[in-house]
């Protein structure tokens, strides 16, 4: 299915407005029907586009969690080093 840039933008705006939970629910309900257009909110969206949108949001969430974990580890190392230096004096 070939979508135009305007259609993809409209679909993305509609999916963003509905939110991840609503889109996930709509995609889950649509698994019984053949691939094609599914209704999300007031908009008909290609099922494959909605699934790709969900995958993108999930990968961003995982990436964000990794950044938070790395930041927490960096802070812990800095605290350990500073504490060690203060205790050494």
N, CA, C and O atoms as CSV, one atom per row, in Angstrom:
chain,resi,resn,atom,element,x,y,z
A,1,UNK,N,N,0.854,-1.166,0.000
A,1,UNK,CA,C,0.000,0.000,0.000
A,1,UNK,C,C,0.901,1.230,0.000
A,1,UNK,O,O,1.765,1.365,0.867
A,2,UNK,N,N,0.709,2.120,-0.954
A,2,UNK,CA,C,1.541,3.308,-1.071
A,2,UNK,C,C,0.759,4.516,-0.574
A,2,UNK,O,O,-0.274,4.878,-1.138
A,3,UNK,N,N,1.261,5.130,0.481
A,3,UNK,CA,C,0.592,6.281,1.052
A,3,UNK,C,C,1.333,7.550,0.658
A,3,UNK,O,O,2.557,7.548,0.525
A,4,UNK,N,N,0.590,8.626,0.473
A,4,UNK,CA,C,1.224,9.903,0.172
A,4,UNK,C,C,1.750,10.504,1.470
A,4,UNK,O,O,1.352,10.101,2.563
A,5,UNK,N,N,2.648,11.474,1.333
A,5,UNK,CA,C,3.215,12.135,2.515
A,5,UNK,C,C,2.118,12.840,3.312
A,5,UNK,O,O,2.147,12.838,4.542
A,6,UNK,N,N,1.153,13.442,2.616
A,6,UNK,CA,C,0.050,14.120,3.308
A,6,UNK,C,C,-0.808,13.129,4.086
A,6,UNK,O,O,-1.234,13.407,5.207
A,7,UNK,N,N,-1.055,11.976,3.483
A,7,UNK,CA,C,-1.859,10.961,4.155
A,7,UNK,C,C,-1.124,10.417,5.375
A,7,UNK,O,O,-1.728,10.219,6.429
A,8,UNK,N,N,0.177,10.176,5.235
A,8,UNK,CA,C,0.960,9.697,6.372
A,8,UNK,C,C,0.990,10.731,7.496
A,8,UNK,O,O,0.899,10.372,8.669
A,9,UNK,N,N,1.115,12.005,7.147
A,9,UNK,CA,C,1.093,13.061,8.151
A,9,UNK,C,C,-0.244,13.093,8.865
A,9,UNK,O,O,-0.297,13.217,10.089
A,10,UNK,N,N,-1.329,12.982,8.105
A,10,UNK,CA,C,-2.675,12.984,8.686
A,10,UNK,C,C,-2.859,11.777,9.605
A,10,UNK,O,O,-3.427,11.896,10.690
A,11,UNK,N,N,-2.376,10.617,9.164
A,11,UNK,CA,C,-2.475,9.410,9.989
A,11,UNK,C,C,-1.660,9.558,11.267
A,11,UNK,O,O,-2.129,9.207,12.349
A,12,UNK,N,N,-0.435,10.079,11.145
A,12,UNK,CA,C,0.421,10.263,12.316
A,12,UNK,C,C,-0.238,11.207,13.312
A,12,UNK,O,O,-0.226,10.944,14.514
A,13,UNK,N,N,-0.809,12.295,12.828
A,13,UNK,CA,C,-1.495,13.238,13.717
A,13,UNK,C,C,-2.677,12.570,14.413
A,13,UNK,O,O,-2.909,12.784,15.602
A,14,UNK,N,N,-3.418,11.762,13.666
A,14,UNK,CA,C,-4.573,11.065,14.246
A,14,UNK,C,C,-4.131,10.058,15.304
A,14,UNK,O,O,-4.754,9.956,16.360
A,15,UNK,N,N,-3.064,9.317,15.029
A,15,UNK,CA,C,-2.566,8.335,15.986
A,15,UNK,C,C,-2.005,9.026,17.223
A,15,UNK,O,O,-2.243,8.579,18.345
A,16,UNK,N,N,-1.264,10.111,17.025
A,16,UNK,CA,C,-0.742,10.872,18.162
A,16,UNK,C,C,-1.876,11.389,19.036
A,16,UNK,O,O,-1.783,11.364,20.263
A,17,UNK,N,N,-2.952,11.860,18.399
A,17,UNK,CA,C,-4.089,12.398,19.151
A,17,UNK,C,C,-4.797,11.309,19.956
A,17,UNK,O,O,-5.287,11.575,21.054
A,18,UNK,N,N,-4.857,10.095,19.428
A,18,UNK,CA,C,-5.534,8.995,20.123
A,18,UNK,C,C,-4.674,8.417,21.241
A,18,UNK,O,O,-5.191,8.025,22.288
A,19,UNK,N,N,-3.368,8.364,21.021
A,19,UNK,CA,C,-2.457,7.837,22.033
A,19,UNK,C,C,-2.156,6.363,21.833
A,19,UNK,O,O,-2.884,5.638,21.156
A,20,UNK,N,N,-1.056,5.944,22.447
A,20,UNK,CA,C,-0.541,4.583,22.274
A,20,UNK,C,C,-1.549,3.532,22.739
A,20,UNK,O,O,-1.754,2.528,22.057
A,21,UNK,N,N,-2.173,3.755,23.883
A,21,UNK,CA,C,-3.098,2.753,24.430
A,21,UNK,C,C,-4.270,2.506,23.488
A,21,UNK,O,O,-4.619,1.357,23.219
A,22,UNK,N,N,-4.874,3.574,22.988
A,22,UNK,CA,C,-6.025,3.439,22.090
A,22,UNK,C,C,-5.623,2.782,20.775
A,22,UNK,O,O,-6.360,1.954,20.242
A,23,UNK,N,N,-4.454,3.150,20.251
A,23,UNK,CA,C,-3.994,2.565,18.984
A,23,UNK,C,C,-3.692,1.084,19.186
A,23,UNK,O,O,-4.056,0.258,18.349
A,24,UNK,N,N,-3.028,0.741,20.292
A,24,UNK,CA,C,-2.729,-0.668,20.572
A,24,UNK,C,C,-4.030,-1.475,20.668
A,24,UNK,O,O,-4.107,-2.594,20.159
A,25,UNK,N,N,-5.038,-0.912,21.313
A,25,UNK,CA,C,-6.326,-1.597,21.450
A,25,UNK,C,C,-6.973,-1.795,20.071
A,25,UNK,O,O,-7.488,-2.874,19.778
A,26,UNK,N,N,-6.947,-0.770,19.237
A,26,UNK,CA,C,-7.554,-0.870,17.903
A,26,UNK,C,C,-6.827,-1.888,17.036
A,26,UNK,O,O,-7.460,-2.659,16.315
A,27,UNK,N,N,-5.512,-1.893,17.103
A,27,UNK,CA,C,-4.740,-2.867,16.323
A,27,UNK,C,C,-5.015,-4.274,16.840
A,27,UNK,O,O,-5.144,-5.210,16.051
A,28,UNK,N,N,-5.104,-4.429,18.146
A,28,UNK,CA,C,-5.406,-5.739,18.729
A,28,UNK,C,C,-6.759,-6.266,18.297
A,28,UNK,O,O,-6.900,-7.457,18.016
A,29,UNK,N,N,-7.757,-5.392,18.239
A,29,UNK,CA,C,-9.090,-5.804,17.790
A,29,UNK,C,C,-9.090,-6.158,16.311
A,29,UNK,O,O,-9.894,-6.978,15.870
A,30,UNK,N,N,-8.199,-5.551,15.546
A,30,UNK,CA,C,-8.220,-5.729,14.088
A,30,UNK,C,C,-7.532,-7.000,13.629
A,30,UNK,O,O,-7.573,-7.321,12.441
A,31,UNK,N,N,-6.909,-7.723,14.522
A,31,UNK,CA,C,-6.173,-8.922,14.104
A,31,UNK,C,C,-7.079,-9.984,13.499
A,31,UNK,O,O,-6.614,-10.839,12.745
A,32,UNK,N,N,-8.348,-9.937,13.817
A,32,UNK,CA,C,-9.275,-10.927,13.276
A,32,UNK,C,C,-9.651,-10.622,11.836
A,32,UNK,O,O,-10.081,-11.515,11.107
A,33,UNK,N,N,-9.495,-9.377,11.418
A,33,UNK,CA,C,-9.875,-9.003,10.052
A,33,UNK,C,C,-8.630,-8.973,9.175
A,33,UNK,O,O,-7.516,-8.827,9.676
A,34,UNK,N,N,-8.820,-9.110,7.871
A,34,UNK,CA,C,-7.668,-9.081,6.968
A,34,UNK,C,C,-6.959,-7.728,7.029
A,34,UNK,O,O,-7.574,-6.722,7.383
A,35,UNK,N,N,-5.669,-7.698,6.686
A,35,UNK,CA,C,-4.945,-6.427,6.689
A,35,UNK,C,C,-5.613,-5.408,5.784
A,35,UNK,O,O,-6.204,-5.763,4.764
A,36,UNK,N,N,-5.520,-4.189,6.149
A,36,UNK,CA,C,-6.117,-3.110,5.377
A,36,UNK,C,C,-6.309,-1.917,6.276
A,36,UNK,O,O,-5.480,-1.646,7.145
A,37,UNK,N,N,-7.393,-1.203,6.075
A,37,UNK,CA,C,-7.674,-0.028,6.882
A,37,UNK,C,C,-8.406,-0.410,8.160
A,37,UNK,O,O,-9.296,-1.261,8.154
A,38,UNK,N,N,-8.014,0.237,9.258
A,38,UNK,CA,C,-8.711,0.053,10.532
A,38,UNK,C,C,-9.096,1.435,11.046
A,38,UNK,O,O,-8.446,2.436,10.742
A,39,UNK,N,N,-10.148,1.464,11.818
A,39,UNK,CA,C,-10.614,2.736,12.347
A,39,UNK,C,C,-9.972,2.989,13.707
A,39,UNK,O,O,-10.065,2.174,14.624
A,40,UNK,N,N,-9.326,4.131,13.807
A,40,UNK,CA,C,-8.740,4.573,15.061
A,40,UNK,C,C,-9.261,5.974,15.306
A,40,UNK,O,O,-8.922,6.916,14.589
A,41,UNK,N,N,-10.083,6.097,16.324
A,41,UNK,CA,C,-10.757,7.381,16.556
A,41,UNK,C,C,-11.713,7.651,15.419
A,41,UNK,O,O,-12.576,6.829,15.111
A,42,UNK,N,N,-11.560,8.796,14.801
A,42,UNK,CA,C,-12.422,9.168,13.681
A,42,UNK,C,C,-11.736,8.979,12.330
A,42,UNK,O,O,-12.242,9.437,11.306
A,43,UNK,N,N,-10.588,8.309,12.326
A,43,UNK,CA,C,-9.776,8.194,11.115
A,43,UNK,C,C,-9.561,6.739,10.744
A,43,UNK,O,O,-9.365,5.886,11.609
A,44,UNK,N,N,-9.599,6.467,9.451
A,44,UNK,CA,C,-9.241,5.146,8.938
A,44,UNK,C,C,-7.765,5.169,8.592
A,44,UNK,O,O,-7.310,6.038,7.849
A,45,UNK,N,N,-7.015,4.211,9.131
A,45,UNK,CA,C,-5.562,4.164,8.977
A,45,UNK,C,C,-5.179,2.769,8.501
A,45,UNK,O,O,-5.810,1.783,8.883
A,46,UNK,N,N,-4.148,2.687,7.669
A,46,UNK,CA,C,-3.647,1.382,7.247
A,46,UNK,C,C,-3.134,0.638,8.476
A,46,UNK,O,O,-2.388,1.195,9.282
A,47,UNK,N,N,-3.534,-0.611,8.612
A,47,UNK,CA,C,-3.142,-1.422,9.768
A,47,UNK,C,C,-1.619,-1.500,9.862
A,47,UNK,O,O,-1.061,-1.411,10.955
A,48,UNK,N,N,-0.951,-1.665,8.734
A,48,UNK,CA,C,0.512,-1.763,8.738
A,48,UNK,C,C,1.147,-0.461,9.226
A,48,UNK,O,O,2.171,-0.493,9.908
A,49,UNK,N,N,0.552,0.682,8.885
A,49,UNK,CA,C,1.067,1.973,9.335
A,49,UNK,C,C,0.894,2.106,10.848
A,49,UNK,O,O,1.800,2.573,11.538
A,50,UNK,N,N,-0.256,1.700,11.359
A,50,UNK,CA,C,-0.516,1.775,12.802
A,50,UNK,C,C,0.457,0.875,13.566
A,50,UNK,O,O,0.958,1.260,14.623
A,51,UNK,N,N,0.725,-0.319,13.037
A,51,UNK,CA,C,1.678,-1.220,13.693
A,51,UNK,C,C,3.077,-0.616,13.681
A,51,UNK,O,O,3.787,-0.693,14.684
A,52,UNK,N,N,3.486,-0.021,12.570
A,52,UNK,CA,C,4.804,0.607,12.484
A,52,UNK,C,C,4.895,1.790,13.449
A,52,UNK,O,O,5.937,2.011,14.065
A,53,UNK,N,N,3.805,2.549,13.581
A,53,UNK,CA,C,3.762,3.679,14.515
A,53,UNK,C,C,3.942,3.183,15.943
A,53,UNK,O,O,4.681,3.785,16.722
A,54,UNK,N,N,3.266,2.083,16.294
A,54,UNK,CA,C,3.424,1.505,17.634
A,54,UNK,C,C,4.854,1.031,17.865
A,54,UNK,O,O,5.419,1.263,18.933
A,55,UNK,N,N,5.443,0.367,16.868
A,55,UNK,CA,C,6.827,-0.107,16.986
A,55,UNK,C,C,7.781,1.061,17.222
A,55,UNK,O,O,8.701,0.965,18.035
A,56,UNK,N,N,7.557,2.153,16.512
A,56,UNK,CA,C,8.396,3.341,16.662
A,56,UNK,C,C,8.286,3.893,18.080
A,56,UNK,O,O,9.297,4.225,18.698
A,57,UNK,N,N,7.063,3.993,18.596
A,57,UNK,CA,C,6.866,4.489,19.958
A,57,UNK,C,C,7.501,3.568,20.989
A,57,UNK,O,O,8.052,4.038,21.985
A,58,UNK,N,N,7.430,2.271,20.763
A,58,UNK,CA,C,8.028,1.315,21.694
A,58,UNK,C,C,9.548,1.440,21.686
A,58,UNK,O,O,10.178,1.385,22.742
A,59,UNK,N,N,10.144,1.606,20.502
A,59,UNK,CA,C,11.601,1.719,20.434
A,59,UNK,C,C,12.075,3.012,21.090
A,59,UNK,O,O,13.147,3.040,21.695
A,60,UNK,N,N,11.284,4.091,20.979
A,60,UNK,CA,C,11.640,5.335,21.657
A,60,UNK,C,C,11.575,5.163,23.172
A,60,UNK,O,O,12.413,5.699,23.897
A,61,UNK,N,N,10.576,4.414,23.650
A,61,UNK,CA,C,10.433,4.187,25.081
A,61,UNK,C,C,11.618,3.378,25.606
A,61,UNK,O,O,12.154,3.682,26.672
A,62,UNK,N,N,12.024,2.357,24.865
A,62,UNK,CA,C,13.170,1.542,25.270
A,62,UNK,C,C,14.439,2.390,25.264
A,62,UNK,O,O,15.251,2.298,26.185
A,63,UNK,N,N,14.612,3.211,24.239
A,63,UNK,CA,C,15.786,4.071,24.148
A,63,UNK,C,C,15.820,5.047,25.322
A,63,UNK,O,O,16.883,5.288,25.894
A,64,UNK,N,N,14.687,5.602,25.680
A,64,UNK,CA,C,14.605,6.541,26.800
A,64,UNK,C,C,14.967,5.837,28.108
A,64,UNK,O,O,15.677,6.403,28.939
A,65,UNK,N,N,14.492,4.627,28.291
A,65,UNK,CA,C,14.813,3.872,29.499
A,65,UNK,C,C,16.305,3.573,29.581
A,65,UNK,O,O,16.889,3.615,30.664
A,66,UNK,N,N,16.920,3.275,28.451
A,66,UNK,CA,C,18.372,3.015,28.437
A,66,UNK,C,C,19.137,4.267,28.841
A,66,UNK,O,O,20.092,4.192,29.614
A,67,UNK,N,N,18.720,5.413,28.321
A,67,UNK,CA,C,19.391,6.666,28.667
A,67,UNK,C,C,19.277,6.946,30.159
A,67,UNK,O,O,20.251,7.363,30.787
A,68,UNK,N,N,18.108,6.723,30.728
A,68,UNK,CA,C,17.915,6.938,32.166
A,68,UNK,C,C,18.794,5.979,32.962
A,68,UNK,O,O,19.413,6.380,33.948
A,69,UNK,N,N,18.853,4.726,32.547
A,69,UNK,CA,C,19.692,3.740,33.230
A,69,UNK,C,C,21.158,4.141,33.169
A,69,UNK,O,O,21.852,4.090,34.185
A,70,UNK,N,N,21.642,4.539,31.995
A,70,UNK,CA,C,23.031,4.957,31.853
A,70,UNK,C,C,23.326,6.203,32.688
A,70,UNK,O,O,24.393,6.302,33.293
A,71,UNK,N,N,22.403,7.140,32.724
A,71,UNK,CA,C,22.588,8.335,33.535
A,71,UNK,C,C,22.668,7.973,35.013
A,71,UNK,O,O,23.513,8.498,35.738
A,72,UNK,N,N,21.792,7.081,35.460
A,72,UNK,CA,C,21.813,6.637,36.847
A,72,UNK,C,C,23.124,5.951,37.203
A,72,UNK,O,O,23.673,6.162,38.285
A,73,UNK,N,N,23.623,5.128,36.284
A,73,UNK,CA,C,24.897,4.448,36.525
A,73,UNK,C,C,26.040,5.461,36.582
A,73,UNK,O,O,26.934,5.336,37.419
A,74,UNK,N,N,26.021,6.459,35.701
A,74,UNK,CA,C,27.066,7.482,35.699
A,74,UNK,C,C,27.046,8.266,37.010
A,74,UNK,O,O,28.103,8.534,37.581
A,75,UNK,N,N,25.882,8.629,37.484
A,75,UNK,CA,C,25.765,9.344,38.751
A,75,UNK,C,C,26.293,8.485,39.889
A,75,UNK,O,O,27.002,8.987,40.761
A,76,UNK,N,N,25.962,7.203,39.896
A,76,UNK,CA,C,26.442,6.301,40.950
A,76,UNK,C,C,27.971,6.216,40.938
A,76,UNK,O,O,28.594,6.223,42.000
A,77,UNK,N,N,28.577,6.138,39.761
A,77,UNK,CA,C,30.036,6.078,39.659
A,77,UNK,C,C,30.651,7.381,40.171
A,77,UNK,O,O,31.642,7.355,40.901
A,78,UNK,N,N,30.070,8.510,39.793
A,78,UNK,CA,C,30.593,9.807,40.241
A,78,UNK,C,C,30.497,9.919,41.762
A,78,UNK,O,O,31.445,10.355,42.414
A,79,UNK,N,N,29.365,9.530,42.321
A,79,UNK,CA,C,29.189,9.572,43.772
A,79,UNK,C,C,30.207,8.667,44.450
A,79,UNK,O,O,30.779,9.043,45.474
A,80,UNK,N,N,30.438,7.503,43.908
A,80,UNK,CA,C,31.412,6.567,44.479
A,80,UNK,C,C,32.816,7.157,44.438
A,80,UNK,O,O,33.549,7.099,45.425
A,81,UNK,N,N,33.188,7.728,43.288
A,81,UNK,CA,C,34.529,8.300,43.142
A,81,UNK,C,C,34.710,9.483,44.088
A,81,UNK,O,O,35.724,9.566,44.782
A,82,UNK,N,N,33.754,10.386,44.125
A,82,UNK,CA,C,33.850,11.551,45.013
A,82,UNK,C,C,33.894,11.091,46.471
A,82,UNK,O,O,34.697,11.601,47.253
A,83,UNK,N,N,33.049,10.145,46.841
A,83,UNK,CA,C,33.060,9.609,48.199
A,83,UNK,C,C,34.387,8.980,48.548
A,83,UNK,O,O,34.889,9.160,49.657
A,84,UNK,N,N,34.956,8.252,47.625
A,84,UNK,CA,C,36.263,7.624,47.851
A,84,UNK,C,C,37.345,8.676,48.026
A,84,UNK,O,O,38.201,8.547,48.902
A,85,UNK,N,N,37.315,9.714,47.203
A,85,UNK,CA,C,38.311,10.788,47.311
A,85,UNK,C,C,38.185,11.532,48.630
A,85,UNK,O,O,39.191,11.870,49.254
A,86,UNK,N,N,36.962,11.786,49.053
A,86,UNK,CA,C,36.755,12.475,50.337
A,86,UNK,C,C,37.188,11.600,51.517
A,86,UNK,O,O,37.724,12.118,52.497
A,87,UNK,N,N,36.972,10.326,51.441
A,87,UNK,CA,C,37.350,9.408,52.499
A,87,UNK,C,C,38.861,9.206,52.529
A,87,UNK,O,O,39.423,8.944,53.592
A,88,UNK,N,N,39.522,9.323,51.390
A,88,UNK,CA,C,40.960,9.120,51.288
A,88,UNK,C,C,41.726,10.239,51.967
A,88,UNK,O,O,42.811,10.013,52.503
A,89,UNK,N,N,41.167,11.455,51.951
A,89,UNK,CA,C,41.854,12.610,52.556
A,89,UNK,C,C,41.740,12.516,53.994
A,89,UNK,O,O,42.245,13.381,54.711
